[in-house]
Amino acid sequence: MKILKNTQQFLTKHEMHKLLAENEHKGEENEETIKYLMKEYCKDEKDSLGIKEKLSSLNLFPFEIFQLINFRPKNLLTLQLIIEEMEERFIRRRFKFYFTVI
């Protein structure tokens, strides 16, 4: 497999799906792997650009934004596991906002 761009960044599942779809025709030797990833790993993912912008406005770290988009926590406990020192950094009423954004 050839490296297309020499950048280091996190990719959300939606971004990975988009990248795989764009490059699907370029590599025949990895065709089965790409099909599997698109079908199993990246299925049912919404566009994360809008979510990423909203979460960026909340002073979250980039890795926290990445984890929130990919894991989409459904309860407060999971949210606390993703966001470091959540009780000290944020007020309790903002927690509901996270769930509406995600």
Buried (B, 14 or more C-beta within 10 A) or exposed (E): EEEEEEEEEEEBBBBBBBBBEEEBEEEEEBEEEBEEBBEEEBEEBEEBEEBBEBBEEBEBEEEBBBBBBBBBBEEBEBBBEBBEEBEEEBEEEEBEEBEEBB
